[in-house]
Amino acid sequence: NAGVTQTPKFQVLKTGQSMTLQCAQDMNHNSMYWYRQDPGMGLRLIYYSASEGTTDKGEVPNGYNVSRLNKREFSLRLESAAPSQTSVYFCASSEVEGVVTDTQYFGPGTRLTVL
Amino acid sequence: LAKTTQPISMDSYEGQEVNITCSHNNIATNDYITWYQQFPSQGPRFIIQGYKTKVTNEVASLFIPADRKSSTLSLPRVSLSDTAVYYCLVGMDTGRRALTFGSGTRLQVQP
């Protein structure tokens, strides 16, 4: 099993450009999440999907959109990138939605720089 | 989720035991305590979880006193590869929300 995979690993954008970060998991998990991590900081939740067909805003959703394409895939889109969105983006999945006792499995991250 | 307080950073040497304490004064009755580890340039990884007393696995031990207002992650005989950021999370069923990570404790292990 590959676990949680993310593409691309690195990306440089100019202000105003758009892009989609891809995430896929092969563990048959119901819930998936997108976090961002700024330098020296903890992770902050952007959006999550409790189950296929549902998405909800997290702590910092502004400037982002998401799509839960199917049970395996959860994408994050930046419609008009801004320098404040320079960060490392992590995708995660868990078997059960919203339960802290349930382990979250994280991908390797996408390092995004917006110039 | 209950608010947690951890030291910002810690230093240790190879072979030593490292104890990282997390304070969570407003922990609720049903809350569990969970620790994640994050290596540089990687996503966080689950280490250990407990409710009360002591939990041990192949990686670490978690000590939780009777009042549960704090917990201590213990890493026995650390090596250079244990250099990472360690996050303490407290909570249970958060409804339709997910994990809340603080800034964590940055552990630096030196030879």
Contacts between the chains, C-beta under 8 A, distances in Angstrom:
chain1	res1	chain2	res2	distance
A	4	B	43	7.6
A	31	B	98	7.8
A	33	B	98	5.1
A	33	B	99	7.9
A	35	B	101	7.8
A	40	B	103	7.3
A	41	B	103	6.2
A	42	B	87	6.7
A	42	B	101	3.7
A	42	B	102	5.0
A	42	B	103	5.0
A	42	B	104	5.9
A	43	B	44	7.0
A	43	B	99	7.6
A	43	B	101	4.2
A	44	B	101	7.6
A	45	B	97	7.4
A	45	B	98	5.2
A	45	B	99	7.4
A	45	B	100	7.5
A	48	B	96	7.8
A	48	B	97	7.8
A	48	B	98	5.1
A	50	B	96	5.9
A	56	B	96	5.7
A	58	B	97	7.4
A	58	B	98	6.7
A	59	B	100	7.9
A	90	B	43	4.8
A	90	B	44	7.7
A	92	B	43	7.0
A	92	B	98	7.9
A	97	B	96	7.0
A	98	B	93	6.7
A	98	B	94	5.1
A	98	B	95	5.5
A	98	B	96	5.2
A	98	B	97	5.8
A	98	B	98	6.4
A	99	B	92	7.2
A	99	B	93	5.2
A	99	B	94	7.2
A	100	B	1	7.1
A	100	B	31	7.8
A	100	B	32	6.1
A	100	B	34	6.2
A	100	B	89	6.4
A	100	B	90	7.8
A	100	B	91	4.0
A	100	B	92	5.6
A	100	B	93	7.3
A	100	B	94	6.0
A	100	B	99	6.5
A	101	B	32	5.1
A	101	B	34	7.5
A	101	B	49	6.7
A	101	B	92	6.4
A	101	B	93	7.9
A	103	B	46	4.4
A	103	B	49	7.9
A	104	B	44	7.7
A	104	B	46	7.2
A	104	B	98	7.4
A	104	B	99	6.0
A	105	B	46	7.8
A	106	B	42	7.8
A	106	B	43	2.7
A	106	B	44	5.3
A	106	B	45	7.0
A	107	B	43	5.6
A	108	B	41	7.9
A	108	B	42	6.2
A	108	B	43	6.2
A	109	B	41	7.1
A	109	B	42	7.1
A	109	B	43	5.7
